[in-house]
Amino acid sequence: MSDTSRRRLLLMAGGAVATGAALAATSPLTGLESAHADTFVPTPLAATDPEPNIEISKHWWPAQRNVWTPIGWKGHLFRFNVVYNGALICDPSWVMAAKPNTQPWHGKNFQTTVVMPMRGGGFRDFPTVMREVWDDDLGQGKQGWEEDSDAPVLWTEHRRQEGLVIKQSVFAHVPGEQPVQSATEPIYAWTRFEVVHVDPVNAVKDFVFQLWLSGSYMKPAGPYQDENGVPLTIFPNTAPIAGGLTMQRVWNPSGKPITVPITDSEGNVKVMVTTADKGSIAMTENPKVKGVYDLRLGLPATVGAHVDVLIPMIPQPLADAKAEAAIGRDAALAKCQAFWTEDAATLAVIDTTENHVNQVMRRSPQLAQVVAEKSPDTGLFTFLSGSYAYDVLWSTPTSMVSHMFLDRLGYHDVVEKHIEIYKVTQGTRTPPGSAFAGGSYPGYLSTPKTLQAVDWISDHGAILEILSVHALLTNRPAFIAKWTDVIVKACEYIVQACALTGHTGVKGIMPPGHSTDEGVETQGFISQCFTYKGLASAVEFLRRIKHPRAEEFGEFADTFRTTFVQAVRDLAERSQKWTDAEGRQWPVFRPQFAGEGVWDAFTMLDTGALMSVWAGLMPASDPMMKSFVEFFRVGPNTKLFDPVHHNALYRAVLDHEQSSAEPCYSWNMFHTWQLGDRAPFIEGLYGLLTGGLSQDTYISSEHRNAIYGNLFSHPIITWCLIHAVIDDSLVPDQVQLLRLCPLEWLSAEKQTRFEKVPTKYGPVTLRMKLEGRRKDTLKVEFRGDWHHKPKRVVVETPPHPDLKWVVVNGNRYRAGRRIVL
């Protein structure tokens, strides 16, 4: 959840720079409806014809601005960040809060910026005043991944009116191509600038472009008024390189490619350039800014002509950099392929008729492992909350990378490796709230202090959800043996915390504490929902293994839910009201039961009462839950919503079923999923795929047009995408298939495959394709490799207008029937 404190930290970071649904279905709601006797009927969304798909949803918003995408190596402490315009930022220690393990590299930053010639000739001046990067290019570029490469290779396209297209591509390489040991091994960015198209009618014979060589000077920062978010901002005073740069003198009468080192004042290599065949190279100090250098690179306008630029994250000795350059770009990339080829037997395969969806599912797990680190101080791996903004750990949102995303795709080994830190830190910290002062909490799960930005009281429940869901999905005996005591102690902590009475909030649920970045104490929905979600999943797990304390914690969970529901009922009575289209009034819930939070305008959606359905504390069918979703669809906030000048901190609405504040917190998706409300669910799924992520690089934003380099939106996208087809969460002991499957994935040309998808009962494989002369038959292949066999498997018929028959594993059924296997 973003708010002003986080933004202040962001500005300060530069230093000198200025089972839940099943439980919900049986929730004790007696009296809740009596307060609002009328059943709330939402205003229907406008019918969409045809049903949305990727290509339709791409046009719902303009392309996002300010995108930056991390390039790196699994678990390495450092990441390169590639900006939408091709700028490459190497900054090993710039984060929004001081992180001890990167401080030895503070100030050792570097940046290359691509500068193309101006229309009238020459090159633009280096900026000398603070301003937004998008002032030069509207904040948008064209990027993508090389699809024929398992290793992540990011390209940026430069279309030039001189009659050629140059494709810039970059990937990271660690010599030896092995998993990190120290996590600070030398890491290089290989960048190629290659001519991929020459206009046959009118093109130059030779082309010269420029790279600015400087310190890191593009950083995310304010302002926030009438901006789309936190723009990348130019800080010219951080650009000069102390001590300057020196390029080896070049004499190359043959015109053959040569490799030229550029060194710092200590003689270490900052850049190695391998020139183009019949190319040119020259470097001079920038005439406007001392300490910034203009590197001019020329190449013939011939398809295939290229320049390779090799950049180490930390300047390297000349001999080491020469050894890396001698490998050559193509050979270095070939060496990376095996490292990035995933071969774990547990990995799911998702292959739909939409290549965009398939590539999101392919690249996202790689990005998650790059936005992570093996901490040199502890030797333990951890996911991080972001790259080049949030290179620290908010365990609450980042927990979703495990239990909603990677575990649901079968990356079980990756999850286990990255959560070991929580076992080490259990019971070592005091929960953040005055009610906890002076106590001992041996079961409390928290973020390690060395990685933490801001402590959230919801972290405990979020971490418990990781552990419990992982145990339920994997059923791994070794994990269960190792972590069961941790889970039991975590449940004990929740009971202990809810028994505290020395506070002014609702008794019997989690006491007030720090649940935002503001440092103020609130008894927020976010802490209640994450706590209960983790507890409910833990109870489900403990019941499965017949743990002797399972029923004790189950009874406590029931009590917690009853107390919570009463608290919601009481809050409704004292809340402000909004009036629906039929003249009925409904409560507008603040995001907390007690305490004074800030920025209620957007946290009401992102961390408020809508979370209750996801957590299993309230059913989506409850009239007040239905009305609150509708509040964000058509309520008074929509009269103030400006899709052009909207800021993430303004009053939130549902924009194509996506939170206008932070897409990753579009909790309404769990409402439409639970209700089977197909139209808004499909709209939201595609809305998140194309609006919560960059449509080019699939990296997530915290909010549209700002704070990239993270995985915030990937968990809800992955969870919803899988549950649309294979649902193990709606009804206990039941798997539902095709319940909300997008119609776009039903095709006669290609089979859609969901293979080895983890569920709480075991991996499920589902394949489907339209067949028959009239394409009126859906052929479905299904297999469940159960470790705990569900009582029922149900196949729902997708509402395809031409569908007459469904054939499941060779058995033929008339379409429209609910097929029970």
N, C-alpha and C positions, 0 to 999 in steps of 0.2 A: 504494500500500500504506500503510495507516495504522498507526501504532504510537505509543508513548508520547511520543516526541520531537515528532511532529507535533502531538499533543494539547498538549504543553507550549508549543509555538509558538503554538498557537491561544489558549491562556490568556494568553500574554505579549503577543499582538498588540494587545490593548486598552490596553496601556501602563498607564495609570492604572487601567484597569478591573480590575484584579486579575489458394512451391511446396512448401511444406513437407511436406504429406502425401505427395506423390509421392516425395520423398527418404526419408521415413520408411518407406515401403513397401519400400525396398531397403536399409534400414539393416543394417550388418554386426553381427548380434546373436549371432554364434557364441559359445557358452559361457554366454550369459545364461540360457537355459532350463536348462542343465545344472545350474546351482546350485539350481534349483527344478524338478525334472523333471515334477512334476504340472502339468497344464494347469489354470489357474485358471478356474473356471466361476462367474461372478457369481450371487449370489442374485437370482432374477427379481423385478422390481418387481411390486407388486400390479396385476393387470389392471384397467384403467380402462374402464368401460362406461357411457356412451359415451366416445370419445376426448376428451381435454380440449379446451376452447375458452376464449375470453376469459371468457364468463359463468361457467363452472365455476371457472376459476382465480381469479377475483376473490374467491372465498369461501375460498381457502386460508389467507389471513391476514386479520387485522383491517386496517382502513384505516391507512395510515401516519400517524405523528404528526410534528409539527414542520416540516411542509413549508414551504419558501419558494421562490418562483419569480421569476426575473429578468424585468424588463420594460425594454426599451431600444431602441437603434438600432444597426444593424450597424456594428461597429468603433468605437463611441463609448467613450471612456475610462471613462465612468460608467454605472452601471446602477441602476435602482430595484429593490428587492426587496419582493415582496408576500408577506406571511405568510398562512398558512392561514386566519386569522381576519380578514383584511382590513387588518391593519396595513401601512402603507407606509413602508419604511425608505429614506431618502436619505442615504447615507454614502459620499462619493466616495473616501475614503482608508482605511477600516478594512479591512485585510487581515491575514492571519495572519503575514506577514513584511513588514518595511518595504520598500516599492517606491518607488524614487526618483521615478518620474514622477507619483505621486499625492500626494507629501508637501506640495506647496504648498497643498493643500486640507485638510490635516489639521485635524480639529476642526470643520470646516464641515458638520456633519451635522444631520439633522432627521428627525422621525418623526411620522406621524399614526396614532393608534390608535382604532379604532371601539369605542365604548362604548354599549351598548344599555341602556335603563332596566331596573331591577330589578323583580321581580314586585310588590313592595310600594310601588313608586314610588321616585323618585330614582335616583342613579347610584352605582356602587361607587367606593370611594376609590382614588386613585392609589397603587400599591404603594410602600412605603417600606423594604422589606427585600429582600435578594437571595433570589430563589427562581426556580423554573422557570415559564415562561410557561404551560405546560399545567396548572398548578394551577387556573387559572380555567375551563378549557373542555375538559380532557382532551386537548388538543393536536390536535384534529381540526376541520376545517371542510368546507364543500362549495364546490368551485370548478370552473371549466371554462373552455374557450375558446369565443368566439363563432364558430360554424362558418360563418356566412354572411359572414365577414370574412376577406379575405386578410391584412390586417394583424393581428398578434396582439393580441387584446383579451381580457383575463383577467377573468372575473367571479367574485364571491364572493357567496353567497346568505345572507341573514339572514332566517330564518323566525321571525316574532314572534307570540306568543300574544295580542297586542293585536288580531290579526285581519288581518295583512297580511304580505306578503313583499317585502323590499327587496333589489334586486339591485345590488350595487356592481360597477362595471366600470372597468377602467383600461387605458390604453395610453400609449405614449410618443410624443412628437412633437418633431422638430427643425424649427424654422421654415425654410421653403424646400424641405423634403422631399428633400434631395440627399444623396449619400454624404458622409461626414465629410471635412473637409479638415484642420483642426487636431485633431480628435477631442475638443475641449473646447468645442465650440459650445454655446450654451444648449440645454438639453433639458428638456422639461416632461413631467410625468405628468398626464394628464387623467383625473379620477376622477368618475364619475357615481353617485349614489345614487338609484335609481328604484323607485317602487312598481310591481310587476309583477303583484300579486294582492291582492285584498281579499276577505275572507270575506263571503259574501252574507248570513250569518245574524247574526254578532256581530263587529263591528269598530268601532274608535274612529273619530272624524271627523278628528282631526288627530294627528300623531305627531311626537314630538321625540326625536332621538338626539344623541349627543355625540361629538366628536372630541377626544382629548387631543393638543395640540400641544406637542412636546417635542424635546429632543435624542434621538439614537438611543440607546435603552437596552435593546433586546433583542439579545443577542449569543450565538452558539454557544459553549458552554463545558462544563466537566465538571459533576458528577462522573461516574465511570465504573463504580462498583461497583453491580451489579444494576440498571443502567439499560439502556434499549434502545439508547442511543448517546450522542451529545453533544447534550443538549437546548438549546433556546433558553432563555437565562437572563436574568432581569431584573437589571440593574445600576442601581438608582435614582439613584446619585450622578452618572450620566452624563445624566440626563434634563433638568435645568434648562437653559434657554436663556440664555446670558450676554447681559445687556443688555435682556432681555425682548422682548415683542411689543406692538404697538399696532394696534388695529383702528379704521378710519375710523368716525366716529360715523354711525349709521344712522337716518334718518328717512324712512319709506316708507309714508305713509298710504294710498297707492293699492293696496298689496299686490302690485304687479307685480314681476316678477323684476328684481333689481338686482345689480350686480357690486361686491363689497366687497373692497378690498385689506387685507391684514394684513402689516405691515412690521416689520423688525427695528430695532435701535437706530441703524443707519446709514441708515434710510429705504428700504432695498431690500425688495422684496416676497418674503415667505416663502410666502404663500398668497393666492390670489384665489378668492373664493366668489361664484358666481352663484346667487342664492336661487331657491327654487321659486315658482311662481305661487301667491299667497296663503300664502307661506311666512314663516319668521321666522329671525333670526340674532341671536346674542348671544355675547359672549366675556368671560370673567372669569378672573383668575388662580386656579389651583387652591388651595383652602383648605389643603391638606395639604403641598403641595410648591411652594415659591416657584420661579418660573421655568418652571413647567408651566402650560398654559392649557387651560381647558375651553371649547370652541367648540360651542355648542348650535345645532342646525339643525332647523327645523320644516318640515313639509310636510303638505298634506292627504292623507288616506288615500284617494286616488283613483288608479286605474291610469293610469300615464303621468306622474304628478307626480314631479319630480326636482330634485335639487340638484347643481350641478357644482362640483367643487373642483379648482382648477388649482395645481399645485405645481412650481416650478422646482427642479432638482437643486441649483443654486447660486443664492442670492438674486439677483434681477434688479432693475435700475432700474425705477421705477414706470412710466415710459413704455413700456418694452419689455414688461413683464408685461401692461399694458393692451392693447397691440397684439396679443399672443397671445390674451388673453381675448376680444378683439373678434372674432376668427375664429369663435369658437363651437366647442363640442365636436363637433357633428356634421360641420361643415365641416372641422375639423382631421382628423377620422378619415377623411373622404373623400379628403383630400389625401395621407394615408398609404398608401392602397390601392395605388397604382402603385408606390411604393417597395418594397412587400413582395410584389408579384406577380413570381414567378420566371419568366423567359422564355428562359433559356439552352437552346439546342437539344439539349444533352447530357443534360438532366435526365430521370431515370427516372420512370415512373409506376407506382405500386403501389396497386392498388385491389382489395381482397378483399371477401368477403362480411361481414367484421367491421369495422364502422365504427371501433371502438376502434383496431384495427391501422392503419387508413387515417389516422386523425387523429394517431397517434404518428408515422407516417412524414411527415405533413404539417408538424407543428409542430416536430419535433426539429431539422431543419436551420436553422430560424429561431432556436431557442434556442442552437444552436452558434455562430451568427454574432453573437448578443448576448453570449454568454460568450466574448468575444474583444475585441481592441482594436487600434486604430492607435496605436502608442506615439508620443506627441508628441516625445520626445527623439530618435527615430530615423526617424520617418515610415513605419515598417514595421508591417505587420499581424501579429498573432499570435493563435492560440487561447490561451485561459487554462484553468486546471484547474478553475475554479469562480467563483461569484459570492457574495460576502459570507461567504466562508470561505477559499477558495483562489484569490484573484484574482491568482495568480502562475502559474508554469509548471513543472509536473513533466512533462518531455518524454516520459517513458516511457509513463505511462497516457494522456496527452493525445495522443500520436501515433496512438492507435487511432481518435480522432475522424476522422483523415484516411484511413488505409488500410483500416479496417474499416467505415467509416460513410459519410462524405460522398463519397469517391471512388466507393464502391459504389452510390451513388444518383445519380451523374453530376454532382456539384457540383465539377467539375474546376477551373473558374476560381477558385472560392472556395478550394480547397486550395492552388493555386499561389500565390495572393495571400498566404496565411497561413504559408507555409513559406519565404519568401524570406529570413527572418532567419537561417536555418541556413546559407545560402551565405555570408552576411556573416561569421558567427562561426566557420566551419570553421578549425581550426588555431590559434585564438586562445587556447585554454585548455588546461590540463594535466589529464589524467584524474584523478579523485579516488581516489588510492591511493598508498601509499608506494612500491610497485614502479615507479611512473611518475616518481618524483622525479628531477629533473635532466635529463630527456629532452626531445626535441623531437618533436611529434606533429602534423605539418601536415595530416594527414587526419582528425583527431579532430573529430567533430560533437558539439556540446554546446548547452546552453541558454544564451542570453545572460545574463550576470551580473546585469543590471538587472532581469530578470524572474524569476530563479531563486529558489526557496525553499530546497531542499536538492538538492545535486548527486548524481546517480545515475550509476554507471558503465554502467548499461544504456541510458542515453539515446542513446549513439552508435548502437547496433544498431536502436533504435526509430526514430530519425530516418532511418537508411539504409533501413529498411522503407518509410517514407513515400515516399521518392524512387523506390525501385525499383518498388513497386506502382503508383505513379502513372504511371511510364513504361510499365509493362506494360499497364495498363488503357487509357490514352489514346492511346499510340503517336504522340504529338504531336512532330513533327520539331523544332520550336523548343525545346520542353522538353528533348528528348533532347540536342540540340546544346549547350544551356546547362549541363546537369547531368551529363553523362557523366563529365567529368573529376572532378567532385565525388564521384561514386559510385566511380570507380576509386581515388581517393585515400582514400576511406573504407574500401575493401577493403584497401588497403595498410596502413592503421592497424591493422586487425584482425590481419593477419599479423605486424606489428611487435609488437603488444601480446602476442600469444600466444607470441612467442619470448622474452619476458622470463623470467628464471629467478631473480631476486632476491626470491623469496617462498617461503612454506612450503606453498602450495597445490599442486594438480595442475598439472603442467607441460604446456604444449601447448594449453591452453584459456585463457580470459580470467583474468588474475591476480586475486587478491583486491582489493577496492576498496569504496567506499561504495555499497552497493546497497540500503540502507534509510535511514530518516530518523535513525537512531541515531548516525550518525557513526563507527560501528565498521566495521572492514574484514572482509568475508566474501567467500568465493568462492561466491556464491549461484547457485542455479538461474536466478534472474531475469536475471542478467547474461549467463549462458551462452546462455539461450534467446533473448533478444532479439538478442544479437549474432549467433547462428547464423541466426536467422530473417531478419534483414536481409541477411546475407551470402548466404544461399541465394537470396533474391529478386534480389539484385544479380547473382549468377552467371546466373540465368535470363534476366535482361534483357541482360547482356553477351553471352551466347550468341546471343540473338535478333538482336542487331545485328552479330554476328560480330566482336566486339572482339578484338584480338589477345591480350589477357590473360585472356580468359574462362576458358580451360582451366586456366591457372595457378591462378586463384582457385578454380575448381571442384575441382581436386585438393586444394587446401588445405582446402576445406570438407569433403571426404571424410575427410581426416586429422583434422580437428577433431571430426567426428562419431564416428569410431572411438575417439579418445581419450576423448570424453565418455561413450560407452557403457561403456568399461572403467572409467571413474571411477564410473559408476552401479553397475556390478557390484561394485566394491570397497566402495562405500558400503553396498550391500545387506548385505554380509557382516558389517560392523561395526555395523549398525543394530539397534535394538530390534525385536522381532517382535510381531505380533498374530496371534491364532488365529481362523481362519474357522469357519464352521458345520460343516465337515467335519473339523475338528481339525488342519488344516494351518497352518503358520506362514509369515508373509510379512513382509517388511521394512516398517518405518515410517520413511520417509525424512525426515530433517531438511531444511530448505530450503537448505542449503549443504554444499559439499564440505569447506570449511575455514573457520576463523574462528568466532567466537561471536556469533551473532545473538541477538535477543531475541524474545519473544512467539512462540516456535515453535508454540504451540498453534494459532494461526490462520494463520500464514504458511506452514505446511506445505501447506495447501490453496491459499492465494491466490498464493503466489510460489514454490511448491516443485516437486516432480518432475512433477506433472500437466502443467505447462507444456511438458514435453518433446515431447508429441504435437503440440500446436499448432505448436511450432517446427520440427517435422520431424526431430527428433533420435531419437525412439523411436516405434515404431508402437503404436497403441492395442491391437493384438492381443497385445502382449507380456504374458505372465502377471503380471509385477510391476506393469505399468501397470494392468491390469484389477483386480488385487487392491487397489491403492492407491485407485482410485475406490470400490471396495466398502468399503474402510476407512472412508471418510467417509459412506457410506450406512448401514451397519449395525454399524460397529466400536464400540470401547469409548467413543468420544466421545459416541455417541448416548445412552449411559446417563446422561451428565451434562448433556445438552442440555435446557434449559428454554425452550420457545418463548415463554413470557410474560416471563421475567426475563432472557433471554439478552442478553449484551453482545457486541459485535463483536470484542472482544479475547479472548473466551473460546475454548475448544476448538471448532474448526470442525466442522460437519457439512454434508451436502447436504440441505437442506430443500426438498422438491419440486425436486430437482436444481439448486438454487441455493445458492451459498455462503452460509452463515449469517454469515460475516464481512463480506466485501465482494462483493456480487453480480457486479460487473464482472469479477471474476477467477474466474468459474465455468469453469475450463479443462476440466472434465469434459465440457462441451458438445462439445468437439472430439473427444473420445473416442467419444461416442455417435454423432456425425456420421460419423466415419471408419468405425466399425464398422457403420453402418446400423442401429443399435440404436434402433428407431423409438419405442418407448414412453417411455424416459427422455428421448430427444431432444425429443419433442413436449411432454412434461411440463416440461422445462427451458425451452423456448422460451416457453411461456405463463407459466411461473413467473417468468421474468425480465421479461416484459411487464407483469405485474401486481404483482410483488413487488420488482423492482429499480427501478421507476419509480413516481412518484405516479400512482395510478389516475385522478386528476382533471386534473392539469396536465401529466403526462408528463415532468416534470423528474426527473432521476436523483438518487438518494441515494448517498453513499459506502458507507453501510451503513444498513439499514432503520431508519427513525425518526430519522435524524440526518444532518447535513452534506448539505444539498440544494444547489440552485443550480448543479449540475454535469451533465456528459454522460457520466459514467463508464460507465454500463451500456448506453448506446445503441449503442456499436460492436459488442459481441458479439450484441446483439439483432438489429441490422441484418444483420450477416454471416450469422448462422444463419437468419434469416427468408428472405434471398435464396437461400442455398445449399440450403434445403429444397426450392426450386423450380427454381433455375438454378444448377448446380454446375460451376464451372470449376477446382476445386482438388483433387478427389479423385484423378484419373488424368491423367497428362500427355497433352496433345494431345487431350483429350476433354471434351465438355460433357455433363453428365447432367441430364435434366429430370424433375421431379416425384418425385425419389427419396425425399424425406421430406416431401412436401407434406401439410399438415394436411387431414384429411378435411372439416373445416368449410368449406374454401375451394372445395369441389366442390358446386355448386348448380345447380338448374334455373331458379331465379328470377333469378340475377344471374351475369354473366360475371366471373370473376377475371382481372385483367390485370396482368402484369408487362411493362412496355413500356420499351424502350431501356435495359435493365439492363446496365451495363458488365460485361464479362468480359475476361479476358486476351487474348481472340481478337477482340473487338469487341462492340458492343451487341447484346443478344438481346431479342426481343419474344416473349412467350408469353401466350396467352389460352386460357381453358378454361371449359367450361360443360357441365353434364349435359343430355342431350337424349333424345328418344324417349318413347314413350307410357308406358313403365315407368321412365323415367329411368335406363336401364341402359347408356347410351352417353355416353362422355366425348368431347366434341368439342374438339380441341386445334388451335390455330393457332400456328405457329412460324415465326420468321424470324430469321436471323443476318446482321447487317451486318458481315462479317468484315474486319478489317485483317490478321489472320493466321488463316487458316481451320484449325480443328481437324481432326484426322484422322477423328474420329467424333463424332456426336451420338446420344445414347442416350436413349430415353424409357422410364422405368420406370412400371409401372401402379400407381397408388395402391391400397391394400388396401380399397377401398370394397366393402361386402358385396353391393351390388346391381349392381356393374359387370360387364357382359358384353363390351362392345366399346369400343375406343378408336379414334377417327378422327383422324388427324394429317394436316393439310393436304389433306383429302379422301380419304386412303387409310385403309382400314378394317382393323383388326387385332383379333384376339381378346384380351380382357383377360387379364392374367397373363403375356403374352409380354414379353420384353425387346426393344423396338423399336429397331432401329438405322437411323438416317436416312442 
